[in-house]
Amino acid sequence: MEITKEELTNIYGGISFSATVLNAITKAISTVYDIGRRIGSSINRLRNGNVC
């Protein structure tokens, strides 16, 4: 059984992610990671007494 082009255009469903959404999610995760790294580094410096 083959699906015609007209039938293919009528198919709905699934999850569609655009490049913009994926880019925004990636940037958000990267930002949270960087903030966590900076906070962790600050805590580590305060514990060890290596404050500028």
C-alpha positions in Angstrom: 0.0 0.0 0.0 1.4 3.4 -1.0 0.4 6.7 0.4 -0.2 9.5 -2.1 1.1 13.0 -1.7 -2.4 14.3 -0.8 -2.6 11.8 2.0 0.8 12.7 3.2 -0.1 16.4 3.5 -3.1 15.4 5.7 -1.0 13.5 8.3 -0.9 15.3 11.7 0.7 14.3 14.9 4.1 13.8 16.5 6.3 16.4 18.1 7.9 18.9 15.9 10.8 20.9 17.3 12.1 23.8 15.3 15.8 24.8 15.3 14.9 27.9 17.2 13.3 25.9 20.1 16.3 23.5 20.2 18.7 26.4 20.2 16.9 28.1 23.0 16.8 24.9 25.1 20.5 24.4 24.5 21.4 27.9 25.5 19.2 27.7 28.7 21.0 24.5 29.8 24.4 26.0 29.0 23.5 29.1 31.0 22.4 27.1 34.1 25.5 25.0 33.9 27.8 28.1 33.8 26.0 29.6 36.7 26.4 26.4 38.7 30.0 26.2 37.9 30.6 29.8 39.0 28.7 29.3 42.3 30.6 26.1 42.9 33.9 27.8 42.2 33.1 30.7 44.5 32.1 28.3 47.3 35.3 26.3 46.8 37.5 29.5 46.9 35.8 30.7 50.1 36.4 27.4 51.8 40.0 27.3 50.9 40.6 31.0 51.6 41.7 31.9 48.1 39.7 35.1 47.9 41.2 37.9 45.8 
